[in-house]
Amino acid sequence: MVGGGLAGLTVVHRLLNPGARLAAQGVDADGDAAPLNARVVLLERDDRLGGKILTESFDGFVVEAAADSFLARKPWARALAEELGLGDELVGSEPGWPRAFVRRAGALVPFPDGLTGLVPTKMGPLWTSGILSPLGCARVAMERWIPRRTSDRDETVASFVRRRFGSELYERLMQPLLGGLYGSSPEQLSIAATFPVLVQAERESGSVTRGLRVQARPESTGGPRPGAPFLSLRGGMGRLTEALEASIESAERLQILRGTTVESVRRTPEGWTIDIEGRSPLFVSAVVITTPAPLAARLLVEHEDLVAALRRIPFTSTSVVTAAYDSANFPRPLEGHGYLNPLSERRKVAGITWSSRKFAGRAPAGRVLLRGFIREPHLPPAGPEGDARLLETLAEELRDAVGLEAAPQWWRVFRWQNSMPGYTLGHLERVRMIEDRVEALPGLFLAGCSYGGVGIPDTVRSGEQAATRLMDHIATRRA
């Protein structure tokens, strides 16, 4: 196992604890499957496991270095948390409306109610929100009469939204939402890879809004989905990876090698050889690589076609600046969970999350904990001077957006280099090509956020599926 982040930990956990719930998660596996009866080695470059999931707790603050929550409507992360005994620690995002704002001509405007699949299905809240002009709202209302697209070729998110809903909706609402979720411009993102439900709605109903309403009916979805849209854990998302680590660390058949750099993964007649810096090679019958696609490409350098496909998945970098303030520092009480900046606002900060308002217990009473997200091309070089520039950027943003003049009581910078995959135009075709190349290499498996979903639930599902394929491979070899 190469990579000890969420995907890698999930793979190992599932190999050692197959569980009876895989079928309910859409994974093809026998509910009575026995644990893998083979030696498992987990190789991680860092000294800690967990990858980009990292939580710091001190003085009553719960600080997330990267992801702070996951979508409640996707079942895989919640099911895993419950299996690990964390069900009582699950917490929903705080209720109330509006949940979020978007900058419009420098002012913070609430996101309209009635967004489904990130597109509006209720015209009333959109008309009254002030985000779009009357002409822009009228263009959105015309969506149900726009002819459906007949071509099966991939399309960018920007093209899809403009074609169905008009340019105003894209520029003022969709672009900041999607840029915040994927870290890449919707001008390059694939609609089929990022929001297949919208493509399906247009294809089946001729109208996206009409199709989404059909999909939202209880008889279509198996019932309504009550509750908060986002879930986290009371002690932070780090509790998930900590529980995963605890579930595997005492296994007799498992060896965990932290601080270990893998140099290459090579195919041999007997299986696979893993070359490790400063150590003897490992000879294994199968290997799962859960690192980001560019690193997987460097490890598999002998397989040119596979490497070429992996390298075509782009990655972007992000810095998360977390800061704490006294609530009295703010000229007025904060509302919602935060706000996003469209590109048209020409801001260096993509968005701000009011962490202490999004989830209860993130900061002591009378304190505000917030996070700012700064992405390329606005990232200064790493180091103390660069961190100071990031804080200056955050301070300027908060001064302009909410009139905050005070300096933070403390602050942290978390840099994530090449951390976010871009599901750009043709992504699904690239993934199919990767899967074809991997299938031709028995005993090799890939997992992680590079391929079928960037969020925590999809990463968990990817690890579950890789573990199932590996167990099937070993069972076939022994048959």
Secondary structure, DSSP 8 states (H G I E B T S, - for coil): -B--SHHHHHHHHHHH---S-TGGGT----TT-----S-EEEE-SSSSSSTT--EEEETTEEEESS---EETTSHHHHHHHHHTT-GGGEEE----S---EEEETTEEEE--S-EETTEE--HHHHHHHSSS-HHHHHHHHGGGGS------S--BHHHHHHHHH-HHHIIIIIHHHHHHHHSS-TTTBBHHHH-HHHHHHHHHHSSHHHHHHHHHSHHHHTS---S-SEEEETT-THHHHHHHHHHHTT-TTEEEE-S--EEEEEEETTEEEEEETTS--EEES-EEE-S-HHHHHHHTTT-HHHHHHHHTS-EEEEEEEEEEEEGGGSSS---SSEEE--GGG--SEEEEE-HHHHSTTSS-TTEEEEEEEEETTS---SSHHHHHHHHHHHHHHHHHHH---S--SEEEEEEEEEEEE--BTTHHHHHHHHHHHHHTSTTEEE-STTTS-SSHHHHHHHHHHHHHHHHHHHHHHH-
